Amino acid sequence: MARPHLRGAGPAVSVLFLVVPVALLVVFAAVAAFLWAARRGQFDDLTTPAIRALHDDAPPPAGGTGSAPPPDAAPGPGNPRAPDAR
């Protein structure tokens, strides 16, 4: 005699046979990645990268290599300070 509370549980239980091994593989991969990083010294210095991000960048080199056009550049249609063409 079939139990009424287990009547529709066939396909749902069979999914567990796929999900559990996949989850175990993901856990194994995460542990392996952590151990690989720990053995290679990735977690040795956690302070220096945070401080390095606070330092200013080097100033841009002199010589007009910036993106702004020189002051004597010909006015163009996108230049808001272009003189009237009358």
N, CA, C and O atoms as a GROMACS GRO file, in nm:
protein
  344
    1MET      N    1   0.084  -0.118   0.000
    1MET     CA    2   0.000   0.000   0.000
    1MET      C    3   0.089   0.124   0.000
    1MET      O    4   0.182   0.134   0.080
    2ALA      N    5   0.061   0.218  -0.089
    2ALA     CA    6   0.140   0.340  -0.101
    2ALA      C    7   0.101   0.439   0.008
    2ALA      O    8  -0.016   0.450   0.046
    3ARG      N    9   0.200   0.508   0.057
    3ARG     CA   10   0.174   0.610   0.159
    3ARG      C   11   0.132   0.739   0.090
    3ARG      O   12   0.200   0.781  -0.005
    4PRO      N   13   0.026   0.803   0.132
    4PRO     CA   14  -0.023   0.923   0.063
    4PRO      C   15   0.073   1.041   0.071
    4PRO      O   16   0.076   1.121  -0.023
    5HIS      N   17   0.150   1.056   0.177
    5HIS     CA   18   0.237   1.172   0.190
    5HIS      C   19   0.365   1.156   0.108
    5HIS      O   20   0.440   1.254   0.095
    6LEU      N   21   0.395   1.039   0.051
    6LEU     CA   22   0.512   1.018  -0.032
    6LEU      C   23   0.477   0.999  -0.179
    6LEU      O   24   0.564   0.963  -0.259
    7ARG      N   25   0.355   1.020  -0.215
    7ARG     CA   26   0.309   0.986  -0.348
    7ARG      C   27   0.380   1.068  -0.458
    7ARG      O   28   0.415   1.009  -0.560
    8GLY      N   29   0.404   1.196  -0.442
    8GLY     CA   30   0.467   1.277  -0.546
    8GLY      C   31   0.615   1.301  -0.522
    8GLY      O   32   0.671   1.391  -0.584
    9ALA      N   33   0.680   1.226  -0.436
    9ALA     CA   34   0.818   1.253  -0.398
    9ALA      C   35   0.920   1.187  -0.489
    9ALA      O   36   1.039   1.207  -0.468
   10GLY      N   37   0.881   1.111  -0.587
   10GLY     CA   38   0.975   1.040  -0.672
   10GLY      C   39   1.071   1.131  -0.748
   10GLY      O   40   1.191   1.120  -0.727
   11PRO      N   41   1.024   1.220  -0.835
   11PRO     CA   42   1.116   1.306  -0.912
   11PRO      C   43   1.193   1.405  -0.825
   11PRO      O   44   1.307   1.437  -0.855
   12ALA      N   45   1.132   1.454  -0.718
   12ALA     CA   46   1.201   1.551  -0.632
   12ALA      C   47   1.319   1.487  -0.562
   12ALA      O   48   1.422   1.551  -0.545
   13VAL      N   49   1.305   1.364  -0.521
   13VAL     CA   50   1.414   1.295  -0.452
   13VAL      C   51   1.525   1.262  -0.551
   13VAL      O   52   1.642   1.265  -0.515
   14SER      N   53   1.490   1.231  -0.674
   14SER     CA   54   1.592   1.196  -0.772
   14SER      C   55   1.680   1.317  -0.808
   14SER      O   56   1.794   1.300  -0.851
   15VAL      N   57   1.629   1.438  -0.790
   15VAL     CA   58   1.709   1.558  -0.814
   15VAL      C   59   1.821   1.566  -0.712
   15VAL      O   60   1.929   1.617  -0.743
   16LEU      N   61   1.798   1.518  -0.592
   16LEU     CA   62   1.902   1.521  -0.489
   16LEU      C   63   2.024   1.439  -0.529
   16LEU      O   64   2.136   1.471  -0.489
   17PHE      N   65   2.005   1.335  -0.608
   17PHE     CA   66   2.118   1.254  -0.653
   17PHE      C   67   2.208   1.333  -0.748
   17PHE      O   68   2.323   1.295  -0.769
   18LEU      N   69   2.158   1.440  -0.805
   18LEU     CA   70   2.239   1.527  -0.889
   18LEU      C   71   2.291   1.647  -0.811
   18LEU      O   72   2.407   1.686  -0.827
   19VAL      N   73   2.208   1.706  -0.726
   19VAL     CA   74   2.244   1.830  -0.657
   19VAL      C   75   2.351   1.806  -0.550
   19VAL      O   76   2.443   1.886  -0.537
   20VAL      N   77   2.340   1.698  -0.476
   20VAL     CA   78   2.436   1.674  -0.367
   20VAL      C   79   2.578   1.653  -0.422
   20VAL      O   80   2.670   1.716  -0.369
   21PRO      N   81   2.601   1.570  -0.523
   21PRO     CA   82   2.738   1.559  -0.575
   21PRO      C   83   2.791   1.690  -0.636
   21PRO      O   84   2.909   1.720  -0.622
   22VAL      N   85   2.705   1.765  -0.702
   22VAL     CA   86   2.749   1.893  -0.758
   22VAL      C   87   2.788   1.989  -0.645
   22VAL      O   88   2.888   2.059  -0.656
   23ALA      N   89   2.710   1.992  -0.539
   23ALA     CA   90   2.742   2.078  -0.425
   23ALA      C   91   2.873   2.035  -0.360
   23ALA      O   92   2.953   2.119  -0.319
   24LEU      N   93   2.896   1.905  -0.350
   24LEU     CA   94   3.022   1.856  -0.293
   24LEU      C   95   3.140   1.894  -0.382
   24LEU      O   96   3.247   1.927  -0.331
   25LEU      N   97   3.122   1.891  -0.513
   25LEU     CA   98   3.229   1.934  -0.603
   25LEU      C   99   3.259   2.083  -0.587
   25LEU      O  100   3.376   2.123  -0.590
   26VAL      N  101   3.157   2.164  -0.570
   26VAL     CA  102   3.177   2.308  -0.551
   26VAL      C  103   3.251   2.334  -0.420
   26VAL      O  104   3.341   2.418  -0.415
   27VAL      N  105   3.213   2.264  -0.314
   27VAL     CA  106   3.281   2.280  -0.185
   27VAL      C  107   3.426   2.236  -0.197
   27VAL      O  108   3.516   2.304  -0.147
   28PHE      N  109   3.450   2.124  -0.263
   28PHE     CA  110   3.587   2.076  -0.282
   28PHE      C  111   3.670   2.177  -0.360
   28PHE      O  112   3.785   2.202  -0.326
   29ALA      N  113   3.612   2.236  -0.465
   29ALA     CA  114   3.685   2.336  -0.544
   29ALA      C  115   3.715   2.461  -0.462
   29ALA      O  116   3.823   2.518  -0.475
   30ALA      N  117   3.622   2.503  -0.377
   30ALA     CA  118   3.644   2.622  -0.293
   30ALA      C  119   3.754   2.596  -0.191
   30ALA      O  120   3.839   2.682  -0.168
   31VAL      N  121   3.753   2.479  -0.130
   31VAL     CA  122   3.857   2.445  -0.032
   31VAL      C  123   3.992   2.435  -0.102
   31VAL      O  124   4.093   2.482  -0.049
   32ALA      N  125   3.996   2.374  -0.220
   32ALA     CA  126   4.121   2.362  -0.294
   32ALA      C  127   4.174   2.500  -0.333
   32ALA      O  128   4.295   2.524  -0.325
   33ALA      N  129   4.087   2.592  -0.375
   33ALA     CA  130   4.130   2.727  -0.411
   33ALA      C  131   4.183   2.802  -0.289
   33ALA      O  132   4.282   2.874  -0.299
   34PHE      N  133   4.118   2.784  -0.176
   34PHE     CA  134   4.165   2.849  -0.053
   34PHE      C  135   4.302   2.796  -0.012
   34PHE      O  136   4.391   2.874   0.021
   35LEU      N  137   4.318   2.664  -0.015
   35LEU     CA  138   4.447   2.606   0.022
   35LEU      C  139   4.557   2.648  -0.075
   35LEU      O  140   4.670   2.674  -0.034
   36TRP      N  141   4.526   2.654  -0.204
   36TRP     CA  142   4.624   2.698  -0.303
   36TRP      C  143   4.668   2.841  -0.274
   36TRP      O  144   4.787   2.872  -0.279
   37ALA      N  145   4.572   2.929  -0.244
   37ALA     CA  146   4.604   3.069  -0.217
   37ALA      C  147   4.682   3.084  -0.087
   37ALA      O  148   4.774   3.165  -0.079
   38ALA      N  149   4.647   3.006   0.014
   38ALA     CA  150   4.717   3.015   0.142
   38ALA      C  151   4.861   2.966   0.129
   38ALA      O  152   4.951   3.025   0.190
   39ARG      N  153   4.883   2.862   0.053
   39ARG     CA  154   5.020   2.810   0.036
   39ARG      C  155   5.106   2.902  -0.049
   39ARG      O  156   5.228   2.901  -0.034
   40ARG      N  157   5.047   2.980  -0.136
   40ARG     CA  158   5.123   3.070  -0.224
   40ARG      C  159   5.142   3.208  -0.162
   40ARG      O  160   5.200   3.297  -0.225
   41GLY      N  161   5.096   3.228  -0.038
   41GLY     CA  162   5.120   3.353   0.032
   41GLY      C  163   5.026   3.466  -0.003
   41GLY      O  164   5.061   3.582   0.016
   42GLN      N  165   4.908   3.436  -0.052
   42GLN     CA  166   4.814   3.541  -0.090
   42GLN      C  167   4.757   3.615   0.031
   42GLN      O  168   4.711   3.728   0.017
   43PHE      N  169   4.760   3.555   0.147
   43PHE     CA  170   4.702   3.616   0.267
   43PHE      C  171   4.808   3.664   0.364
   43PHE      O  172   4.776   3.694   0.479
   44ASP      N  173   4.935   3.673   0.322
   44ASP     CA  174   5.042   3.712   0.412
   44ASP      C  175   5.036   3.859   0.450
   44ASP      O  176   5.052   3.893   0.568
   45ASP      N  177   5.014   3.947   0.355
   45ASP     CA  178   5.014   4.091   0.381
   45ASP      C  179   4.880   4.149   0.341
   45ASP      O  180   4.854   4.172   0.222
   46LEU      N  181   4.795   4.173   0.439
   46LEU     CA  182   4.662   4.226   0.411
   46LEU      C  183   4.654   4.378   0.429
   46LEU      O  184   4.554   4.439   0.391
   47THR      N  185   4.758   4.439   0.487
   47THR     CA  186   4.754   4.582   0.518
   47THR      C  187   4.810   4.668   0.405
   47THR      O  188   4.751   4.772   0.374
   48THR      N  189   4.920   4.628   0.344
   48THR     CA  190   4.986   4.712   0.244
   48THR      C  191   4.898   4.744   0.124
   48THR      O  192   4.897   4.860   0.082
   49PRO      N  193   4.823   4.650   0.066
   49PRO     CA  194   4.739   4.689  -0.048
   49PRO      C  195   4.634   4.794  -0.013
   49PRO      O  196   4.600   4.877  -0.097
   50ALA      N  197   4.583   4.792   0.109
   50ALA     CA  198   4.485   4.892   0.150
   50ALA      C  199   4.549   5.030   0.162
   50ALA      O  200   4.487   5.130   0.128
   51ILE      N  201   4.671   5.035   0.211
   51ILE     CA  202   4.742   5.163   0.224
   51ILE      C  203   4.787   5.213   0.088
   51ILE      O  204   4.782   5.333   0.062
   52ARG      N  205   4.830   5.123   0.002
   52ARG     CA  206   4.878   5.161  -0.131
   52ARG      C  207   4.767   5.228  -0.212
   52ARG      O  208   4.796   5.314  -0.296
   53ALA      N  209   4.644   5.191  -0.189
   53ALA     CA  210   4.533   5.251  -0.263
   53ALA      C  211   4.510   5.397  -0.223
   53ALA      O  212   4.449   5.472  -0.299
   54LEU      N  213   4.558   5.438  -0.106
   54LEU     CA  214   4.536   5.574  -0.058
   54LEU      C  215   4.638   5.673  -0.112
   54LEU      O  216   4.614   5.794  -0.108
   55HIS      N  217   4.751   5.625  -0.161
   55HIS     CA  218   4.854   5.715  -0.212
   55HIS      C  219   4.808   5.778  -0.342
   55HIS      O  220   4.737   5.717  -0.422
   56ASP      N  221   4.851   5.903  -0.361
   56ASP     CA  222   4.816   5.974  -0.484
   56ASP      C  223   4.891   5.914  -0.602
   56ASP      O  224   5.000   5.858  -0.586
   57ASP      N  225   4.831   5.926  -0.718
   57ASP     CA  226   4.899   5.883  -0.840
   57ASP      C  227   5.007   5.984  -0.874
   57ASP      O  228   5.006   6.097  -0.825
   58ALA      N  229   5.100   5.944  -0.957
   58ALA     CA  230   5.205   6.034  -1.002
   58ALA      C  231   5.143   6.144  -1.088
   58ALA      O  232   5.047   6.118  -1.160
   59PRO      N  233   5.198   6.266  -1.081
   59PRO     CA  234   5.142   6.374  -1.164
   59PRO      C  235   5.165   6.343  -1.312
   59PRO      O  236   5.261   6.274  -1.346
   60PRO      N  237   5.078   6.393  -1.399
   60PRO     CA  238   5.095   6.367  -1.542
   60PRO      C  239   5.222   6.434  -1.593
   60PRO      O  240   5.260   6.539  -1.542
   61PRO      N  241   5.286   6.377  -1.692
   61PRO     CA  242   5.411   6.438  -1.743
   61PRO      C  243   5.383   6.570  -1.812
   61PRO      O  244   5.278   6.589  -1.873
   62ALA      N  245   5.479   6.661  -1.801
   62ALA     CA  246   5.465   6.793  -1.864
   62ALA      C  247   5.485   6.780  -2.014
   62ALA      O  248   5.551   6.687  -2.061
   63GLY      N  249   5.429   6.871  -2.089
   63GLY     CA  250   5.449   6.868  -2.233
   63GLY      C  251   5.320   6.862  -2.311
   63GLY      O  252   5.323   6.835  -2.431
   64GLY      N  253   5.209   6.887  -2.249
   64GLY     CA  254   5.084   6.892  -2.322
   64GLY      C  255   5.032   6.758  -2.368
   64GLY      O  256   4.977   6.748  -2.478
   65THR      N  257   5.047   6.655  -2.289
   65THR     CA  258   4.996   6.524  -2.329
   65THR      C  259   4.856   6.500  -2.275
   65THR      O  260   4.805   6.389  -2.284
   66GLY      N  261   4.794   6.603  -2.218
   66GLY     CA  262   4.660   6.588  -2.164
   66GLY      C  263   4.556   6.582  -2.274
   66GLY      O  264   4.588   6.589  -2.393
   67SER      N  265   4.431   6.569  -2.235
   67SER     CA  266   4.324   6.557  -2.334
   67SER      C  267   4.266   6.692  -2.374
   67SER      O  268   4.189   6.699  -2.470
   68ALA      N  269   4.300   6.800  -2.303
   68ALA     CA  270   4.245   6.931  -2.337
   68ALA      C  271   4.319   6.988  -2.458
   68ALA      O  272   4.440   6.971  -2.468
   69PRO      N  273   4.248   7.053  -2.550
   69PRO     CA  274   4.316   7.110  -2.667
   69PRO      C  275   4.397   7.233  -2.625
   69PRO      O  276   4.364   7.297  -2.526
   70PRO      N  277   4.501   7.265  -2.699
   70PRO     CA  278   4.578   7.385  -2.665
   70PRO      C  279   4.491   7.510  -2.683
   70PRO      O  280   4.394   7.507  -2.759
   71PRO      N  281   4.524   7.620  -2.614
   71PRO     CA  282   4.438   7.739  -2.619
   71PRO      C  283   4.426   7.802  -2.758
   71PRO      O  284   4.327   7.869  -2.786
   72ASP      N  285   4.524   7.782  -2.847
   72ASP     CA  286   4.517   7.842  -2.980
   72ASP      C  287   4.456   7.747  -3.083
   72ASP      O  288   4.473   7.768  -3.203
   73ALA      N  289   4.386   7.645  -3.039
   73ALA     CA  290   4.324   7.550  -3.132
   73ALA      C  291   4.207   7.615  -3.203
   73ALA      O  292   4.139   7.702  -3.149
   74ALA      N  293   4.186   7.572  -3.325
   74ALA     CA  294   4.075   7.627  -3.404
   74ALA      C  295   3.943   7.588  -3.341
   74ALA      O  296   3.925   7.473  -3.300
   75PRO      N  297   3.849   7.682  -3.333
   75PRO     CA  298   3.720   7.649  -3.273
   75PRO      C  299   3.643   7.552  -3.363
   75PRO      O  300   3.649   7.560  -3.485
   76GLY      N  301   3.572   7.464  -3.298
   76GLY     CA  302   3.494   7.366  -3.372
   76GLY      C  303   3.349   7.371  -3.332
   76GLY      O  304   3.311   7.450  -3.245
   77PRO      N  305   3.266   7.288  -3.394
   77PRO     CA  306   3.124   7.292  -3.362
   77PRO      C  307   3.094   7.250  -3.218
   77PRO      O  308   2.991   7.289  -3.163
   78GLY      N  309   3.181   7.171  -3.158
   78GLY     CA  310   3.157   7.129  -3.021
   78GLY      C  311   3.220   7.219  -2.918
   78GLY      O  312   3.207   7.194  -2.798
   79ASN      N  313   3.290   7.324  -2.962
   79ASN     CA  314   3.358   7.414  -2.872
   79ASN      C  315   3.260   7.520  -2.824
   79ASN      O  316   3.212   7.600  -2.906
   80PRO      N  317   3.227   7.525  -2.696
   80PRO     CA  318   3.128   7.622  -2.648
   80PRO      C  319   3.180   7.766  -2.653
   80PRO      O  320   3.100   7.859  -2.651
   81ARG      N  321   3.311   7.784  -2.659
   81ARG     CA  322   3.366   7.919  -2.662
   81ARG      C  323   3.401   7.964  -2.804
   81ARG      O  324   3.478   8.058  -2.822
   82ALA      N  325   3.345   7.899  -2.903
   82ALA     CA  326   3.374   7.935  -3.042
   82ALA      C  327   3.311   8.070  -3.074
   82ALA      O  328   3.196   8.095  -3.036
   83PRO      N  329   3.383   8.157  -3.145
   83PRO     CA  330   3.324   8.287  -3.181
   83PRO      C  331   3.216   8.269  -3.286
   83PRO      O  332   3.212   8.168  -3.358
   84ASP      N  333   3.129   8.367  -3.294
   84ASP     CA  334   3.022   8.362  -3.394
   84ASP      C  335   3.084   8.364  -3.534
   84ASP      O  336   3.184   8.432  -3.556
   85ALA      N  337   3.025   8.292  -3.627
   85ALA     CA  338   3.079   8.282  -3.763
   85ALA      C  339   3.014   8.383  -3.856
   85ALA      O  340   3.009   8.358  -3.976
   86ARG      N  341   2.965   8.496  -3.807
   86ARG     CA  342   2.898   8.596  -3.891
   86ARG      C  343   2.995   8.677  -3.967
   86ARG      O  344   2.954   8.766  -4.043
   0.00000   0.00000   0.00000
